[in-house]
Amino acid sequence: MLTRHCNSAASDICYMDPRFQPDLSSTYQPVKCNADCTCDEEMLQCTYERQYAEMSSSSGVLGEDIVSFGAESALLPQHAIFGCENSETGDIFSQHADGIMGLGHGQLSIVDQLVKKGVINDSFSLCYGGMDIGGGAMVLGGISPPPEMVFSHSDPDRSPYYNIELKELHVSGKPLHLNSRIFDRKHGTILDSGTTYAYLPEDAFKAFKDAIMSKVHLKQIPGPDPKYKDICFSDAGSDASHLSKIFPEVDMIFGNGQKLSLSPENYLFRHSKVRGAYCLGFFHNGQDATTLLGGIVVRNTLVTYDRQNQRVGFWKTNCSELWEKLDIQGAPSPAPSVSYSGPPIVELSPALSPSGMQNDVPPGQFQIGLINFDISLSVKYPDLVPHITELADLIAHELEVDAQQVHLVNLTSRGNATLVRCAIFPLGSDSISNRTAMSIISRLIEHRVRLPENFGSYKLIEWNVEPPSRRAWWLQHLLGLILGISVAVIVSISGFLLWYPRRSRSGALGTYRQVDAAVPEQELQTF
């Protein structure tokens, strides 16, 4: 699930962003107590609690609000349920990250919520940076897998975790002598990106450790933490790219015969106290027969969780250069959701189906022809009216769009406040790019629009976006149409005024007849 530090979280930790304060969000709604959740003591609100493998925990209440996915994402902000965290322990307490994004199975998973709304298909990908190279990426929705990607079957019915069919481990090309079903016990082999290291059943760990140590001829030293019996080697050098000259290659063999090769950075971690020293990042899993593969195993690896086809894919790559190597533009992900209205509506409207798109829209893109939003300004209607033009210019400046794009459609008096309906049109084209739309909407919902004091404070009431349509064209060209019609009417009236007097004059003179022409009899008119 998605968690976020809230206003009751510990105050002595420096997180990346300020804690979320529900009282300051006009769109936040608590998830009310129901039969499908654990309730608080007052039986008013749903709560949550999560425990993690490294003995950290997170707990709090469930809430709903608009979640933004960043300026680089093609996904527009979505209404989603998340955990509002007010208690934490372990690494979660000491980390600088704002929270945790859970990507597993379950109705509270952000992936499941987006799939249910129809804004992505049932797949996502993660790519982590390496030991020396940072960077990484997350792709929500499907991608076209690279030809070199290898896959393993994943059975969603076996456990709530992402599992793979690991059959063998090879060190320097030689298989470890193990029971073929050792990696299939209990939950099988679990792939957990939220766990740092890898944990093997005791027999598998001993065989793996012995095979590595037999190939490495370096001095062993104690680990960085005396509480743990880490297996560490000194004098391996500080350049991680040279480790493959000292440490052996490890291969994971899947049930379908495909192979994923692990470089030393996929099973070693740096010694935090001795320069040039490295420690084994694989450990035995105690009495637990499950095999747990954490993030270390997939360093510099694109991992695709293709839930729709019940498989997990692996592609070794430099994650910091992923966007240059992977053609994300060709990804077969559906169009993003394109409409939302504020409270009391809880769900966003689903995405348009591909058949509803314009024919010239690239795959995975949705054309936005109009952005509408209503804001309430804490200023009286008579005081606002003289400053309408200034307000439109200010909104354009704050949303970083051209002033020509901003149309104040309607103003409504609401006592001491004024409701302003605004529309943002494209500039020089028929549509607004997804990135521009995302930027505009994010600024609105995150209250990043700053207006002078004489306009009072503002509150976003609702917003929605529309595809290009004839209606939008009429609205954009309304002034031109009115002028054109007006000119046509003026010309018509002028012509009539010139023609009518001439007709009246000719009527008064009568119609010309010859002298001897027959004239019909007419009755005399009484006076």
C-alpha positions in Angstrom: 0.0 0.0 0.0 1.0 3.7 -0.2 1.9 5.3 3.1 2.7 8.9 3.9 4.1 10.6 7.1 1.2 12.5 8.6 1.0 15.3 11.2 1.4 13.0 14.2 4.6 11.4 12.9 7.9 11.8 14.8 9.1 15.4 14.4 12.8 14.8 14.9 13.4 13.1 11.6 14.3 15.2 8.5 12.2 13.8 5.7 12.4 14.9 2.1 9.1 16.8 2.2 6.8 18.3 5.0 4.5 15.8 6.6 1.0 15.5 5.1 -1.6 17.4 7.1 -5.1 16.1 6.2 -6.8 19.2 7.7 -5.2 21.4 5.1 -6.4 19.3 2.2 -9.9 20.2 0.8 -10.0 16.9 -1.0 -8.9 14.5 1.8 -11.5 12.1 3.1 -11.0 9.5 5.9 -12.0 5.9 5.0 -14.9 5.2 7.3 -15.1 2.1 9.4 -16.5 -0.8 7.4 -16.7 -4.7 7.4 -13.6 -4.9 5.1 -11.1 -3.1 7.4 -9.7 -3.0 10.9 -11.4 0.0 12.7 -10.1 2.3 15.4 -11.3 2.2 19.0 -14.1 4.6 18.2 -15.2 2.4 15.3 -15.1 5.5 13.1 -12.1 5.1 10.7 -10.2 2.3 9.1 -6.7 1.7 10.4 -3.7 -0.3 9.1 -0.5 -1.9 10.4 2.4 -3.4 8.4 5.5 -5.4 9.5 8.5 -5.8 7.3 11.3 -8.4 7.1 14.0 -6.1 8.5 11.8 -5.7 11.7 10.5 -2.2 10.9 6.8 -1.3 11.1 4.3 1.3 10.0 0.8 2.0 11.3 -1.8 4.7 11.0 -5.2 5.4 9.5 -6.6 5.0 6.0 -7.5 8.1 4.0 -8.5 9.1 0.4 -7.0 12.0 -1.5 -5.7 13.0 -4.9 -2.3 11.3 -5.6 0.1 12.9 -8.1 2.7 10.8 -9.9 5.2 13.6 -10.8 5.7 15.8 -13.8 7.5 13.1 -15.9 4.4 10.8 -15.7 1.8 10.5 -18.4 -0.7 9.6 -15.6 -2.9 12.5 -14.4 -3.4 12.7 -10.6 -5.8 10.0 -9.4 -8.0 9.7 -6.3 -6.6 6.9 -4.2 -6.7 5.3 -0.8 -3.4 5.4 1.2 -2.1 5.0 4.7 -1.7 8.1 6.7 1.2 7.1 9.0 1.4 8.2 12.6 3.6 5.5 14.1 6.8 3.9 12.8 9.8 1.8 13.9 13.1 0.6 12.6 14.4 1.7 9.2 11.2 3.3 8.3 11.6 5.6 11.3 15.1 6.6 10.4 14.9 6.9 6.6 14.6 10.2 4.8 12.0 9.0 2.3 8.5 10.4 2.9 6.9 6.9 3.0 6.5 3.6 1.3 4.8 2.6 -1.9 3.5 -0.9 -1.7 3.2 -2.6 -5.1 2.0 -6.0 -4.1 -1.3 -7.7 -4.6 -4.3 -6.5 -2.7 -7.1 -3.9 -2.9 -5.0 -1.3 -1.1 -2.0 -1.6 -3.5 -1.7 1.5 -5.6 -1.3 -0.8 -8.7 -4.5 -2.6 -8.0 -6.3 0.7 -7.5 -5.0 2.1 -10.8 -5.9 -1.2 -12.6 -9.4 -1.1 -11.2 -9.9 2.4 -12.4 -8.8 1.3 -15.9 -6.0 3.9 -16.2 -3.2 1.3 -16.6 -3.2 -2.4 -17.6 -2.2 -5.0 -15.1 1.6 -4.6 -15.2 4.4 -2.5 -13.8 8.2 -2.4 -14.0 11.0 -1.3 -11.6 14.6 -0.6 -12.4 17.1 0.0 -9.6 20.5 1.7 -9.9 23.7 -0.2 -9.3 26.4 -0.2 -6.6 28.2 2.8 -8.1 25.6 4.1 -10.5 22.5 5.7 -9.1 19.2 6.4 -10.8 16.3 4.2 -11.5 12.8 4.2 -12.8 9.3 2.9 -12.2 6.8 2.3 -15.0 3.1 2.0 -14.2 1.4 0.0 -16.9 2.6 -2.3 -19.6 5.8 -1.9 -21.8 7.1 -3.7 -24.8 9.6 -6.2 -23.3 13.2 -6.0 -24.7 14.1 -9.1 -26.8 16.8 -10.0 -24.2 14.4 -10.1 -21.3 14.1 -13.5 -19.6 10.9 -14.6 -17.8 9.8 -16.8 -15.0 6.3 -18.0 -14.3 4.6 -16.3 -11.3 1.6 -18.0 -9.6 -0.6 -15.4 -7.9 -2.7 -18.1 -6.2 0.2 -19.5 -4.3 0.8 -16.5 -2.0 0.1 -12.8 -1.9 3.8 -12.2 -2.8 5.4 -12.1 -6.2 7.0 -15.5 -6.6 9.2 -17.0 -9.4 10.1 -20.6 -10.3 13.8 -20.8 -9.2 15.2 -24.3 -9.9 18.9 -24.0 -9.6 21.8 -21.7 -8.6 25.1 -21.9 -10.5 28.4 -20.5 -9.3 31.1 -20.1 -12.1 28.9 -22.2 -14.3 28.6 -25.1 -11.9 25.3 -26.0 -10.3 25.1 -26.2 -6.5 24.4 -29.8 -5.4 21.0 -29.3 -3.8 17.6 -30.9 -3.7 15.7 -29.7 -6.8 12.8 -28.6 -4.7 14.7 -26.6 -2.1 13.6 -23.3 -3.6 10.0 -24.4 -3.9 9.2 -24.9 -0.2 6.6 -23.0 1.8 6.0 -19.8 -0.2 8.6 -20.8 -2.8 10.9 -18.1 -4.1 9.7 -14.7 -3.3 10.8 -11.5 -5.1 10.5 -8.6 -2.7 11.9 -5.2 -3.9 11.2 -3.8 -0.4 13.7 -6.2 1.2 17.4 -5.2 1.0 19.2 -8.5 0.9 18.6 -12.1 -0.1 17.7 -15.0 2.2 18.1 -18.7 1.4 17.1 -21.9 3.1 19.9 -23.0 5.4 21.2 -25.8 3.1 21.1 -23.6 0.0 22.9 -20.8 1.9 25.7 -23.0 3.1 26.3 -24.4 -0.4 26.2 -20.9 -2.0 28.6 -19.5 0.6 31.1 -22.3 0.2 31.0 -22.0 -3.6 31.7 -18.3 -3.4 34.5 -18.6 -0.8 36.2 -21.3 -2.9 36.5 -18.9 -5.8 37.6 -15.8 -3.9 41.2 -15.6 -2.7 41.1 -12.5 -0.5 41.5 -11.9 3.2 38.4 -12.3 5.3 37.6 -9.5 7.8 34.8 -8.9 10.3 31.7 -7.2 9.1 30.7 -3.6 9.9 28.3 -4.6 12.7 29.8 -6.9 15.4 26.2 -8.1 16.2 26.2 -10.0 12.9 28.6 -12.6 11.5 28.9 -11.1 8.0 31.2 -12.8 5.5 33.5 -9.9 4.2 36.5 -9.7 2.0 39.2 -6.9 2.0 41.4 -5.4 -0.7 38.9 -5.9 -3.6 39.3 -2.3 -4.8 36.9 0.6 -4.8 35.7 0.3 -8.4 32.7 -2.0 -8.5 33.0 -2.5 -12.3 36.2 -4.5 -11.6 34.6 -6.9 -9.1 33.8 -9.5 -11.8 37.6 -10.0 -12.1 37.7 -11.2 -8.5 34.3 -12.6 -7.7 32.5 -15.3 -9.7 29.4 -15.0 -11.8 26.2 -16.5 -10.4 23.3 -17.8 -12.5 19.7 -18.3 -11.5 18.0 -21.0 -13.6 14.2 -20.8 -13.9 11.7 -23.6 -14.3 11.4 -22.8 -18.0 15.1 -23.2 -18.5 15.8 -19.5 -18.9 18.8 -18.0 -17.1 19.4 -14.7 -15.3 23.1 -14.0 -14.7 24.1 -12.1 -11.6 27.2 -9.9 -11.4 29.0 -9.4 -8.1 27.0 -6.3 -7.3 23.9 -8.5 -7.2 25.2 -10.5 -4.2 27.7 -8.2 -2.5 27.4 -4.9 -0.5 30.1 -2.5 0.4 31.7 -2.6 3.8 30.7 0.6 5.5 33.9 0.9 7.6 36.7 -0.5 5.4 37.4 1.0 2.0 37.7 -1.6 -0.8 36.0 -4.3 1.3 32.8 -6.1 0.4 30.4 -8.4 2.2 28.1 -11.2 1.1 24.6 -10.0 0.7 23.0 -13.4 0.9 22.0 -14.8 4.3 20.3 -18.0 5.6 16.6 -17.6 6.4 16.7 -19.3 9.8 14.0 -21.8 10.2 11.9 -20.4 7.4 12.1 -22.6 4.3 11.1 -19.7 2.0 13.6 -18.2 -0.4 13.5 -14.4 -0.3 15.2 -12.3 -3.0 15.5 -8.6 -2.1 16.6 -5.5 -4.0 20.3 -6.4 -4.1 19.6 -9.3 -6.6 18.0 -6.9 -9.1 20.5 -4.0 -9.1 20.8 -2.6 -12.6 18.0 -4.9 -13.7 14.7 -3.9 -15.2 12.1 -6.1 -13.5 8.7 -6.3 -15.2 5.8 -7.6 -13.0 3.5 -8.8 -15.8 0.6 -9.7 -13.6 -1.8 -9.9 -16.6 0.2 -12.8 -18.0 1.4 -14.3 -14.6 5.1 -13.8 -15.2 8.1 -11.8 -14.1 10.7 -10.5 -16.5 14.3 -9.6 -16.0 16.6 -7.5 -18.2 20.1 -6.6 -17.2 20.7 -2.9 -18.0 22.1 0.3 -16.7 19.0 1.8 -15.0 20.3 5.3 -15.1 20.2 5.1 -18.9 16.9 3.2 -19.1 14.9 5.9 -21.0 17.4 6.0 -23.8 17.4 2.2 -24.2 13.8 1.5 -23.7 11.1 2.8 -26.1 8.5 3.8 -23.5 6.6 5.8 -26.1 5.6 2.5 -27.8 4.4 1.0 -24.6 0.9 -0.5 -25.0 -0.5 1.2 -21.9 -4.1 2.6 -21.9 -4.9 6.2 -21.9 -4.9 8.0 -18.5 -8.0 8.9 -16.7 -9.4 12.2 -17.9 -11.9 13.5 -15.5 -12.4 14.2 -11.8 -14.9 16.2 -9.7 -14.3 17.1 -6.1 -16.2 16.0 -3.1 -18.6 14.3 -2.6 -17.6 12.2 -5.6 -15.1 9.5 -4.5 -14.1 7.7 -7.7 -12.5 9.2 -10.8 -14.2 8.5 -14.1 -12.5 5.7 -16.0 -10.3 6.3 -19.0 -11.7 6.5 -22.5 -11.3 3.3 -24.4 -8.9 3.3 -27.4 -11.8 3.4 -29.7 -12.8 6.7 -28.2 -9.5 8.4 -29.2 -8.7 10.5 -32.1 -7.2 8.6 -35.0 -4.0 10.5 -35.0 -3.2 10.0 -31.3 0.0 8.1 -30.7 -0.5 4.8 -28.7 -0.9 5.3 -25.0 -1.7 9.0 -25.3 -5.0 10.8 -24.8 -5.7 14.2 -26.3 -6.8 16.9 -23.9 -8.7 19.7 -25.5 -9.9 21.6 -22.4 -9.2 21.9 -18.7 -12.0 23.2 -16.6 -11.8 24.1 -12.9 -13.9 25.9 -10.3 -12.2 27.9 -7.6 -13.8 29.8 -4.7 -12.2 33.2 -3.9 -12.7 34.8 -0.5 -13.6 38.1 -2.0 -17.1 39.6 -2.7 -18.5 39.6 -6.2 -18.7 43.4 -6.6 -15.1 43.8 -5.5 -13.9 41.1 -7.9 -15.6 42.2 -11.1 -13.4 45.3 -11.8 -10.3 43.0 -11.7 -11.4 40.2 -14.0 -8.8 40.8 -16.6 -6.1 41.0 -14.0 -7.3 37.8 -12.4 -7.1 35.9 -15.7 -3.6 37.2 -16.3 -2.5 36.1 -12.8 -4.0 32.6 -13.3 -2.1 32.3 -16.6 1.1 33.4 -14.9 0.8 31.0 -12.0 -0.2 28.0 -14.2 2.6 28.9 -16.7 0.4 29.2 -19.7 -0.3 31.9 -22.2 -2.9 34.5 -21.2 -4.8 33.8 -24.4 -5.4 30.2 -23.1 -7.2 31.4 -19.9 -11.0 32.1 -20.2 -13.0 33.1 -17.1 -16.3 31.4 -18.2 -18.5 32.4 -15.2 -18.6 34.2 -11.9 -21.2 33.5 -9.2 -21.7 35.4 -6.0 -21.5 33.2 -2.9 -22.1 35.6 0.0 -18.6 36.9 1.0 -17.0 34.7 -1.6 -17.1 34.4 -5.4 -17.1 31.1 -7.4 -15.0 31.4 -10.5 -15.3 28.9 -13.4 -12.2 28.9 -15.5 -11.3 27.1 -18.7 -7.8 26.5 -20.2 -7.6 26.1 -23.9 -4.8 24.8 -26.1 -2.5 27.3 -27.7 -1.9 27.0 -31.4 -3.1 23.4 -31.6 -6.1 21.2 -31.0 -4.9 19.7 -27.7 -2.9 20.3 -24.5 0.0 17.9 -23.9 -0.3 15.4 -21.0 2.7 16.9 -19.4 1.3 20.5 -19.5 -2.1 19.3 -18.2 -0.3 17.4 -15.4 1.6 20.5 -14.5 -1.5 22.7 -14.5 -3.6 20.3 -12.4 -0.8 19.6 -9.9 -0.4 23.3 -9.3 -4.1 23.7 -8.6 -4.5 20.7 -6.3 -1.3 21.3 -4.4 -2.2 25.0 -3.8 0.8 26.3 -5.6 -1.2 29.2 -7.3 -0.3 32.4 -5.5 -2.6 35.4 -5.8 -2.3 38.9 -4.4 -4.0 39.6 -1.1 -6.8 41.7 -2.7 -8.0 38.5 -4.3 -8.2 36.7 -0.9 -7.5 33.0 -0.5 -8.7 30.4 -3.0 -10.0 26.9 -2.7 -10.2 24.4 -5.5 -13.8 23.1 -5.7 -13.6 20.7 -8.7 -11.8 20.1 -11.9 -12.0 18.0 -15.1 -10.5 17.7 -18.5 -12.2 17.0 -21.8 -11.0 15.7 -25.1 -11.0 17.9 -28.2 -14.5 18.3 -29.5 -16.7 20.4 -31.7 -18.0 22.1 -28.6 -14.5 23.1 -27.6 -13.9 24.4 -31.1 -17.1 26.5 -31.0 -16.1 28.0 -27.6 -12.6 28.8 -28.8 -13.8 30.5 -32.0 -17.0 32.0 -30.4 -15.8 35.6 -30.8 -14.9 35.1 -34.5 -18.2 33.5 -35.2 -20.1 36.3 -33.4 -18.2 38.9 -35.4 -18.8 37.0 -38.7 -22.5 36.7 -38.0 -22.7 40.4 -37.0 -21.0 41.5 -40.2 -23.4 39.4 -42.2 -26.4 40.9 -40.4 -25.1 44.4 -40.9 -24.5 43.9 -44.6 -28.0 42.4 -45.0 -29.7 45.3 -43.2 -27.7 47.9 -45.2 -28.8 46.2 -48.5 -32.4 46.1 -47.3 -32.4 49.8 -46.4 -31.0 50.7 -49.8 -33.5 48.5 -51.7 -36.7 49.3 -49.8 -36.9 53.1 -50.6 -36.3 52.5 -54.3 -39.0 49.8 -54.4 -41.5 52.2 -52.6 -40.8 55.0 -55.1 -41.3 52.7 -58.1 -44.6 51.5 -56.5 -45.9 55.0 -56.2 -45.3 55.8 -59.9 -47.3 52.7 -60.8 -46.7 50.2 -63.5 -46.3 51.4 -67.1 -49.1 50.5 -69.5 -49.8 51.2 -73.1 -52.6 53.8 -73.8 -55.0 51.4 -75.3 -54.4 48.6 -72.9 -57.4 47.1 -71.1 -57.8 48.0 -67.5 -59.7 45.7 -65.1 -62.7 47.2 -63.3 -62.1 48.4 -59.7 -64.7 49.2 -57.0 -64.7 52.7 -55.6 -63.4 52.9 -52.0 -65.7 54.5 -49.4 -64.4 57.2 -47.2 
